[in-house]
Each structure stands twice: as structure tokens, then as C-alpha cells.
Amino acid sequence: MSNSADIAAIQKHINNELTPSSMSDKRIAGIIGDAPSTYSKSPALWNAAFRHLGVSALYLPFDVNKNQLQGLIATLRHCDSVLGFNVTVPYKVAVMDLLDDLDPNAQRIQAVNTVARTPDGKLIGYNTDGEGFVESILTIQPGRRKSFIRSLKGLDVLLLGAGGSARAVAFHVSDLLAGGQLLIANRTIEQGQALAQEIVRAGRQARAIGEEETAAWASRVSMIINSTTKGQGGMRKLSDGRVTNLEPYSALAPAHPPAFSESEVSSPAFSERWLESAQADIAANHQASMVLAKSVPQDVVFYDLIYHPEETVFLQHGRLTGHRTVNGKALIVCQAVIALCRRLCKQELHARNMDNEATEKHVAEVMYASW
């Protein structure tokens, strides 16, 4: 049965153009965000995995404005060809109110990155980010001889940020610290405090600190994790509709990037104008970041959830000061394997006797090769 009507319905609620002729008769999956078509690796990874598994499905990017989100979710609920979808920045929290149910892990984290559609049209929210993060650091990834770290037990960990991705990492990391403590540094300390309190209520050790306390704590932990959007490639749309760029900044220091209206972004001289306005702030951010990175003992590891660009300023400063660093590539692959094999395609794989670790291992290898 053709899915052309579903594609046409979805197109009404997204900003990027889909090409229905290449999608006929296939199931649909995708990723919802503000602009995943401009940077997301997920379509390449999932489509390679679908081909490898012989699943007749296509994974697509869905660029969505805030005011389009509700309409898109309602449409996906009624599209019979839809398997499910992933959710990325900035909708991991906002999407929850639009779903029919949440699994216990997503309920605990209060953020969703994966949604499965049942045959009767119900949308069930999951979160594979935290589980994927833990697998990315504790298990040996394809092409590597050892894991990034051997254990989280007894470690103190500094988490930069308290948003949707941070919540997933915070809960899953704190589960494994066993005597260690999670420090949460966020630009607005109230949000960090709220997250820390939730973790403490769950019987784990966590404490919120102000952004200005980052330097004091960074030299006292074993791992620093960036879950903020500082360093993320591409233009970022703010809640007030204005646009800015966080790519030139390090997550180790404050950032106050200038923001402009969307209409100004299309100006031919916009990039030059933005950089001129941001130059002094970028310089201050880099200086503070490098001073901090130099003060951190070299056995402290740096992990950035960002994978575009491959090396953020945060990771560059970590590497240049002698620290082991890793970006979010392994996390993206690990959480995608979980989402595909254990959520969206679980029933089909089970029916084909492929619901097992060997299949997940092969899917991970295919996704890495398709990066």
C-alpha cells in the first residue's frame, strides 16, 4: 500500500522538503527537531541499518518550528505507515504532553528521545539517551580496543547542563556511581537544583552548582560531561524566535552570544556581522576555558554529547591540555541501536528470530560504517 498520503500529510507540518517518489510503499521513521536536516547523522545510520536488516522502511529528518510540533505529532499518530520517530533538540521535554504514554524510564527522566507507534495509533515515549551514554563509555565500541572508561563506581562526575539530554545522562550515571557524586552545573542554577533534588529523592548522590563554581569543581572530579549546546554546529533558534550561534564557544566557560532576528540571518553579510559582534565574548570564553582546562588534572576525561562538529572547543581545549576526549558519536550510535532494535523494530526482529545481542552488534557496526 502506498504511503504517499502519509508523506503529504507530514509535509504540511515540516519545513524541509520530502520527495514522495523515493518513499513509496515503505514504512516511515524519522527525527523531529528544529533543523535535523542540516546536521543529523541519524537518517544515514538508520537507513543503513534498515537495508542491512531487510526492513522496508525509510528514516527522514523533520524540521519543525515550535508552533508546528503539536500538529505534526497528531499527524504521525494517524499515519499507518509510521513506525515511530526520534526527538532531538529542543523538543525532548515538550513532546511528552503530546504522547499517549511514557515508559517508566522516560517517566523518571522526564524527557523523551524515542517514540514508538503501536498498530492502533498510540504513541509511546521512551528515552534511550542515558542507556546509550552508559553503553558508549563502558563497552568496547566497533574499531576500538578498549572502552573509554572501565567503571563509574566511586567516581565524582561533573555534568555541564540540565536540559533534556542532561536529564537522561544524570539519572543513568548517578545509578552507577556507587559512592561517587554527580555535580550538575547549569547556567540557571534553579534548573540544576531541581534535577539534583530529583536524583537525591531517587536515593542517589547529586549536587547542583552555579556556573561560576565550575572551575573550582572541575579539578576535583574524574569526568567532565558537556550536555549543553555550547559548541553545537549550526545556527540555534532561541525561545523568543531570535537566532544565534554557539559553535565558537567552549562549555567550560560562560557564553553570551549576540542574537539576531530570523530576517537578519538571510542577509549576505550576516555571518561577518555576527562574528564581529561576538568576537570579544568568544575571546573571553576561550581564555577562561583554556585556563580552566590547564588546571584540571590530566587523568580527568572530557566527554561531549555533541558530534557536530567532531571536535568542539570544549574537546579541543581538553585535548590540547593533555586529557583524553571523546565526542557524541558513540552515544548517537548506541542510543540508535537501542531505539531501533528494542523499541521501533522489536516485534519484527522477534518474529524473525533476530531479537538478540548479535543483531544489535551487527547494527552498531553498520551504523559506525555509515557515519
TAVEN-V258315 format. One record per backbone hydrogen bond with DSSP energy under -0.5 kcal/mol. NH is the residue of the N-H (numbers start at 1). CO is the residue of the C=O. E is the energy in kcal/mol with one decimal. If there is no record, write none. Layout:
((NH	CO	E) (NH	CO	E))
This chain:
((7	3	-2.3) (8	4	-2.3) (9	5	-2.1) (10	6	-2.5) (11	7	-2.4) (12	8	-0.9) (13	10	-2.1) (14	11	-1.1) (15	63	-2.6) (20	18	-0.6) (22	19	-1.7) (23	20	-1.9) (26	23	-1.8) (27	56	-2.5) (28	81	-3.0) (29	58	-2.4) (30	84	-0.6) (31	60	-2.1) (32	86	-2.6) (33	62	-1.8) (34	89	-1.8) (38	35	-1.8) (39	36	-1.0) (40	36	-2.4) (45	41	-2.0) (46	42	-3.0) (47	43	-2.3) (48	44	-1.7) (49	45	-2.0) (50	46	-2.9) (51	47	-2.1) (52	48	-2.3) (53	49	-2.5) (54	50	-1.1) (55	50	-2.3) (56	54	-0.5) (57	55	-1.9) (58	27	-2.3) (60	29	-2.2) (62	31	-3.0) (63	61	-0.5) (64	33	-2.9) (64	62	-0.6) (68	65	-1.7) (69	65	-0.8) (69	66	-0.9) (72	68	-2.3) (73	69	-2.5) (74	70	-2.2) (75	71	-1.9) (76	72	-2.7) (77	73	-1.9) (78	74	-0.9) (78	75	-0.7) (79	76	-0.9) (80	78	-0.8) (82	79	-1.7) (83	28	-3.0) (84	28	-0.9) (85	115	-2.6) (86	30	-3.3) (87	113	-2.0) (88	32	-3.1) (91	88	-2.4) (95	91	-2.2) (96	93	-1.3) (97	94	-0.7) (98	95	-1.7) (99	96	-1.5) (100	123	-2.0) (101	123	-1.5) (103	125	-2.6) (107	103	-2.5) (108	104	-2.3) (109	105	-2.5) (110	106	-2.7) (111	106	-0.9) (112	92	-2.8) (113	126	-1.9) (114	126	-1.8) (115	85	-3.2) (116	124	-2.3) (117	83	-2.4) (118	116	-0.6) (118	122	-2.7) (121	118	-2.4) (124	116	-2.7) (124	122	-0.6) (125	101	-2.9) (125	123	-0.5) (126	114	-3.3) (132	128	-2.3) (133	129	-2.6) (134	130	-2.3) (135	131	-2.2) (136	132	-2.2) (137	133	-1.3) (137	134	-0.5) (138	134	-2.2) (139	135	-1.8) (144	141	-2.3) (149	137	-2.4) (154	177	-5.3) (155	152	-2.1) (157	181	-2.5) (158	223	-2.8) (159	157	-0.6) (159	183	-3.5) (160	158	-0.6) (160	225	-3.3) (161	159	-0.7) (161	185	-3.0) (167	163	-2.3) (168	164	-1.4) (169	165	-2.1) (170	166	-3.2) (171	167	-2.2) (172	168	-1.9) (173	169	-2.9) (174	170	-2.3) (175	171	-1.3) (176	172	-0.5) (176	173	-1.6) (177	173	-0.6) (177	174	-0.6) (180	177	-0.7) (182	205	-1.8) (183	157	-3.3) (183	181	-0.6) (184	207	-2.8) (185	159	-2.7) (185	183	-0.6) (186	184	-0.6) (186	209	-1.1) (189	187	-0.7) (191	188	-1.0) (192	188	-1.3) (193	189	-2.9) (194	190	-2.2) (195	191	-1.8) (196	192	-2.6) (197	193	-2.5) (198	194	-1.7) (199	195	-2.0) (200	196	-2.4) (201	197	-2.3) (202	198	-1.0) (203	200	-2.0) (204	199	-2.0) (206	204	-0.6) (207	182	-2.4) (209	184	-2.8) (211	186	-0.7) (213	210	-2.1) (214	211	-1.3) (217	213	-1.6) (218	214	-2.4) (219	215	-0.7) (220	217	-2.3) (221	218	-0.7) (222	156	-3.1) (223	156	-1.0) (224	301	-2.6) (225	158	-2.9) (226	303	-2.8) (227	160	-2.7) (227	225	-0.7) (231	246	-2.3) (232	229	-2.1) (233	308	-3.4) (236	244	-3.6) (238	236	-0.5) (238	242	-3.4) (241	238	-2.1) (243	260	-3.8) (244	236	-2.7) (246	234	-0.6) (249	246	-1.7) (253	250	-1.1) (260	243	-2.7) (264	261	-0.9) (265	261	-1.0) (266	262	-0.8) (267	264	-1.4) (270	267	-2.0) (273	269	-2.3) (274	270	-3.3) (275	271	-2.4) (276	272	-2.0) (277	273	-2.0) (278	274	-2.1) (279	275	-1.4) (282	278	-2.8) (283	279	-2.3) (284	280	-2.1) (285	281	-2.4) (286	282	-2.8) (287	283	-2.3) (288	284	-2.2) (289	285	-2.4) (290	286	-2.6) (291	287	-2.1) (292	288	-2.0) (293	289	-2.9) (294	290	-2.3) (295	291	-1.1) (295	292	-0.7) (296	292	-0.7) (296	293	-0.8) (300	297	-1.8) (301	222	-2.1) (302	324	-2.6) (303	224	-2.9) (304	326	-2.3) (305	226	-2.5) (312	310	-0.5) (316	312	-2.7) (317	313	-2.8) (318	314	-1.7) (319	315	-3.0) (320	316	-2.8) (321	317	-1.0) (322	319	-1.8) (323	318	-2.6) (326	302	-1.6) (328	306	-2.2) (330	327	-0.6) (332	328	-2.5) (333	329	-2.2) (334	330	-2.9) (335	331	-2.9) (336	332	-1.6) (337	333	-2.5) (338	334	-2.0) (339	335	-2.4) (340	336	-2.8) (341	337	-2.7) (342	338	-2.2) (343	339	-0.7) (344	339	-2.7) (345	340	-2.5) (346	343	-0.5) (349	345	-2.6) (350	346	-2.6) (351	347	-2.2) (352	348	-1.2) (353	350	-1.7) (354	349	-3.5) (355	349	-0.6) (356	354	-1.8) (360	356	-1.7) (361	357	-2.5) (362	358	-2.2) (363	359	-2.7) (364	360	-2.4) (365	361	-2.0) (366	362	-2.3) (367	363	-2.5) (368	364	-2.5) (369	365	-2.1) (370	366	-1.3) (371	368	-1.3))
